[in-house]
Amino acid sequence: MSARLELIPLENFPEVVPGDDLAGLIASSLEANGLALCDGDVLVLAQKIVSKAEGRYRRLAEVEPGPRALELAREADKDPRLVELILQESREVLRVRPGVIIVEHRRGYVHANAGIDRSNIRNNPEDPQVLLLPEDCDASAAALREALATRCGTAPQIIINDSAGRAWRIGTVGMALGTAGLDPLFNQIGGQDRFGNRLEVTEPALADELAGAASLVMGQAAEGLPVVLARGARLRPSTRNGQALLRPREQDMFR
């Protein structure tokens, strides 16, 4: 690990539309910002631009809610069509209250409303649409890493992040939904601290910590900074991906 970390947003990143070549946009933006990828660089991408490039929009007018969606919509005070999409994107509904439905997404992470969002997308009040999470964030991260290696000659480590709430805490933080080229965890169990004490539970979620740090630079509203270059993190290379961050159900104390 490094004692110094630099977070550099890619300024003036273009609006992403379905079918866009994200690797090409990032390569051009790096050049426009006077940057070149170096070994060990990490690119943190807002989930939303990945979803946009993959065309993960859904028009609510095209959604027919089923009986379960109608029931949950009344309980959560939500549009039944949106609730139907939440159910389609989920394995299990965990909690419901007015305004939010907490689910286990079909990719395993626990997320409010299955990560489906209306913010920072163009919308017509007469024909509303929403944006779903990428089909597979880890696969998206791996494909982007490979494409950037071809274009730039260097394969950056990739994190796709999103904001999420946490048990026992108010507010949202950035977390990693998908990764490529880095070990998302740093297992120090069995090591020693400065005083020789054996570490028994120490396993920092480095991908989540870096996702949260990049979120500070990205912002959550109209900043328009969806890609951040993290330099100096010195994360360990790995073939593991974001699935390594998911706590096994038998160890989950919140269900």
C-alpha positions as CSV (number, residue, x, y, z in Angstrom):
1,M,0.0,0.0,0.0
2,S,1.0,3.6,-0.6
3,A,1.3,6.4,1.9
4,R,0.2,8.9,-0.8
5,L,-2.8,8.7,-3.2
6,E,-3.7,11.1,-6.0
7,L,-7.2,11.4,-7.3
8,I,-7.5,13.1,-10.7
9,P,-11.0,13.6,-12.3
10,L,-11.2,13.5,-16.1
11,E,-12.6,17.0,-16.8
12,N,-15.2,17.7,-19.5
13,F,-16.0,14.0,-19.9
14,P,-18.7,13.8,-22.7
15,E,-22.3,12.6,-22.1
16,V,-22.4,8.9,-22.7
17,V,-25.2,7.4,-24.9
18,P,-26.1,3.8,-25.7
19,G,-23.5,2.1,-27.9
20,D,-20.6,4.4,-27.0
21,D,-17.1,3.0,-26.8
22,L,-16.2,3.8,-23.2
23,A,-12.5,2.8,-23.8
24,G,-12.3,5.2,-26.7
25,L,-14.0,8.0,-24.7
26,I,-11.6,7.5,-21.7
27,A,-8.5,7.3,-23.9
28,S,-9.5,10.6,-25.6
29,S,-10.4,12.2,-22.3
30,L,-7.0,11.2,-20.8
31,E,-5.2,12.8,-23.7
32,A,-7.4,16.0,-23.4
33,N,-6.6,16.2,-19.7
34,G,-2.8,15.8,-20.4
35,L,-2.7,12.4,-18.8
36,A,-1.2,9.0,-19.8
37,L,-1.8,5.7,-18.1
38,C,1.0,4.3,-16.0
39,D,1.5,0.9,-14.4
40,G,-0.5,0.6,-11.2
41,D,-3.0,3.3,-12.2
42,V,-6.6,2.6,-11.2
43,L,-9.6,4.0,-13.1
44,V,-12.8,4.4,-11.0
45,L,-15.9,4.8,-13.1
46,A,-19.4,5.8,-12.0
47,Q,-21.7,2.9,-12.7
48,K,-24.1,5.2,-14.5
49,I,-21.9,5.8,-17.5
50,V,-21.3,2.0,-17.9
51,S,-25.1,1.5,-17.7
52,K,-25.7,4.2,-20.3
53,A,-23.1,2.8,-22.7
54,E,-24.7,-0.6,-22.3
55,G,-28.2,0.8,-23.0
56,R,-29.7,-0.2,-19.7
57,Y,-32.6,2.2,-20.0
58,R,-36.1,1.0,-19.4
59,R,-39.3,2.9,-20.4
60,L,-41.9,2.6,-17.7
61,A,-44.6,2.6,-20.3
62,E,-43.3,-0.8,-21.5
63,V,-43.5,-2.4,-18.1
64,E,-46.5,-4.4,-16.9
65,P,-46.5,-4.8,-13.1
66,G,-47.5,-8.2,-11.7
67,P,-49.4,-8.9,-8.5
68,R,-46.3,-8.9,-6.2
69,A,-45.2,-5.5,-7.7
70,L,-48.7,-4.0,-7.1
71,E,-48.6,-5.2,-3.5
72,L,-45.1,-3.9,-2.8
73,A,-45.9,-0.6,-4.6
74,R,-48.7,0.1,-2.1
75,E,-46.4,-0.7,0.8
76,A,-43.4,1.3,-0.5
77,D,-45.5,4.1,-2.1
78,K,-43.8,3.6,-5.4
79,D,-44.8,3.4,-9.1
80,P,-45.8,-0.3,-9.6
81,R,-43.9,-0.3,-12.9
82,L,-40.7,0.7,-11.2
83,V,-41.3,-2.0,-8.5
84,E,-41.7,-4.6,-11.2
85,L,-38.3,-3.7,-12.6
86,I,-36.8,-3.9,-9.1
87,L,-38.2,-7.4,-8.7
88,Q,-36.9,-8.5,-12.1
89,E,-33.4,-7.3,-11.1
90,S,-33.5,-9.0,-7.6
91,R,-33.1,-12.3,-6.0
92,E,-34.9,-11.4,-2.8
93,V,-36.7,-8.5,-1.1
94,L,-35.1,-7.9,2.3
95,R,-36.9,-4.8,3.7
96,V,-39.6,-2.4,2.6
97,R,-40.7,1.0,3.9
98,P,-42.3,4.0,2.3
99,G,-39.8,5.3,-0.3
100,V,-37.4,2.4,-0.5
101,I,-37.2,-1.3,-1.2
102,I,-34.0,-3.1,0.0
103,V,-33.2,-6.1,-2.1
104,E,-30.5,-8.6,-2.8
105,H,-29.6,-7.8,-6.4
106,R,-29.3,-10.7,-8.8
107,R,-25.5,-10.1,-8.8
108,G,-25.5,-10.5,-5.0
109,Y,-25.0,-7.1,-3.6
110,V,-27.6,-5.6,-1.3
111,H,-28.9,-2.4,-2.7
112,A,-31.8,0.0,-2.3
113,N,-34.3,-0.3,-5.2
114,A,-31.9,-2.7,-7.0
115,G,-29.8,0.3,-7.9
116,I,-32.4,1.5,-10.4
117,D,-32.2,5.3,-10.7
118,R,-33.7,8.3,-12.5
119,S,-31.0,10.9,-11.6
120,N,-28.6,12.3,-14.2
121,I,-30.5,10.9,-17.1
122,R,-32.6,12.7,-19.7
123,N,-36.3,12.2,-19.0
124,N,-39.6,13.1,-20.5
125,P,-42.3,13.5,-17.8
126,E,-44.8,12.2,-20.4
127,D,-42.7,9.1,-21.1
128,P,-40.5,8.4,-18.0
129,Q,-37.5,6.1,-18.1
130,V,-35.1,4.7,-15.6
131,L,-31.6,3.3,-15.7
132,L,-30.7,-0.2,-14.4
133,L,-27.3,-1.3,-13.2
134,P,-25.0,-2.9,-15.7
135,E,-25.8,-6.5,-16.6
136,D,-22.5,-7.7,-15.0
137,C,-20.2,-5.1,-13.6
138,D,-17.3,-7.4,-13.3
139,A,-17.5,-8.4,-16.9
140,S,-17.9,-4.8,-17.9
141,A,-14.8,-3.9,-15.9
142,A,-12.7,-6.7,-17.4
143,A,-13.8,-5.8,-21.0
144,L,-12.9,-2.2,-20.4
145,R,-9.5,-3.0,-19.0
146,E,-8.7,-5.2,-22.0
147,A,-9.8,-2.5,-24.4
148,L,-7.8,0.2,-22.7
149,A,-4.7,-2.0,-22.7
150,T,-5.1,-2.3,-26.5
151,R,-5.6,1.4,-27.0
152,C,-3.2,2.8,-24.4
153,G,-0.5,0.1,-24.1
154,T,-1.2,-0.1,-20.4
155,A,-3.9,-2.1,-18.6
156,P,-5.3,0.0,-15.7
157,Q,-7.0,-1.6,-12.8
158,I,-10.7,-0.9,-13.0
159,I,-13.3,-0.2,-10.3
160,I,-17.0,0.5,-11.2
161,N,-18.6,2.2,-8.2
162,D,-22.0,3.3,-7.0
163,S,-23.4,5.0,-3.9
164,A,-25.1,2.9,-1.3
165,G,-26.4,3.1,2.3
166,R,-25.1,1.1,5.2
167,A,-26.6,-0.7,8.2
168,W,-26.5,1.5,11.3
169,R,-25.3,4.6,9.5
170,I,-27.0,7.6,7.8
171,G,-25.9,8.7,4.4
172,T,-24.4,7.0,1.4
173,V,-20.9,6.1,0.5
174,G,-19.2,4.8,-2.7
175,M,-18.8,1.1,-3.0
176,A,-17.3,-1.2,-5.7
177,L,-19.8,-3.1,-7.8
178,G,-17.3,-4.5,-10.2
179,T,-13.5,-4.7,-10.4
180,A,-10.8,-6.0,-12.8
181,G,-7.1,-6.5,-12.4
182,L,-6.9,-5.8,-8.6
183,D,-7.5,-7.7,-5.4
184,P,-10.5,-6.0,-3.9
185,L,-9.5,-7.3,-0.4
186,F,-6.3,-7.1,1.6
187,N,-6.3,-10.1,4.0
188,Q,-4.0,-9.3,6.9
189,I,-5.3,-12.0,9.3
190,G,-2.4,-13.7,11.0
191,G,-0.1,-10.7,10.6
192,Q,1.0,-8.4,13.3
193,D,0.4,-4.9,14.3
194,R,3.1,-2.4,15.4
195,F,3.3,-4.0,18.9
196,G,3.4,-7.6,17.8
197,N,-0.2,-8.4,18.4
198,R,-1.7,-11.0,16.1
199,L,-4.3,-9.6,13.6
200,E,-7.5,-11.7,13.8
201,V,-10.1,-9.9,11.7
202,T,-8.2,-7.3,9.7
203,E,-9.2,-7.4,6.0
204,P,-9.7,-4.0,4.5
205,A,-12.0,-3.8,1.5
206,L,-9.6,-1.8,-0.6
207,A,-11.8,-1.6,-3.6
208,D,-14.6,-0.2,-1.6
209,E,-12.3,2.3,0.1
210,L,-11.0,3.5,-3.2
211,A,-14.5,3.6,-4.6
212,G,-15.5,5.9,-1.7
213,A,-12.5,8.1,-2.1
214,A,-13.2,8.6,-5.8
215,S,-16.8,9.4,-5.0
216,L,-15.7,12.4,-3.1
217,V,-14.2,13.7,-6.3
218,M,-17.0,12.6,-8.6
219,G,-19.8,14.2,-6.5
220,Q,-23.4,13.0,-6.6
221,A,-25.3,15.7,-8.4
222,A,-24.3,17.9,-11.4
223,E,-20.6,17.7,-11.2
224,G,-20.2,15.7,-14.4
225,L,-17.0,13.9,-13.3
226,P,-17.8,10.2,-13.8
227,V,-14.2,9.0,-14.3
228,V,-11.4,9.4,-11.7
229,L,-7.8,8.3,-12.2
230,A,-6.4,7.1,-8.9
231,R,-2.6,7.1,-8.9
232,G,-0.3,5.8,-6.1
233,A,-2.7,3.2,-4.6
234,R,-0.4,0.3,-5.5
235,L,-3.1,-2.3,-5.2
236,R,-2.1,-6.0,-5.6
237,P,-2.8,-7.5,-9.1
238,S,-5.4,-10.3,-9.0
239,T,-7.8,-12.2,-11.1
240,R,-10.4,-11.9,-8.3
241,N,-13.3,-9.5,-8.9
242,G,-16.0,-7.6,-7.1
243,Q,-17.8,-10.9,-6.1
244,A,-15.0,-11.4,-3.5
245,L,-16.5,-8.5,-1.5
246,L,-19.9,-10.2,-1.0
247,R,-20.4,-11.6,2.5
248,P,-21.6,-15.2,2.4
249,R,-25.2,-15.6,3.5
250,E,-24.3,-17.8,6.5
251,Q,-22.1,-14.9,7.8
252,D,-24.7,-12.2,7.3
253,M,-26.0,-10.9,10.6
254,F,-28.5,-8.5,9.0
255,R,-30.9,-10.9,7.5
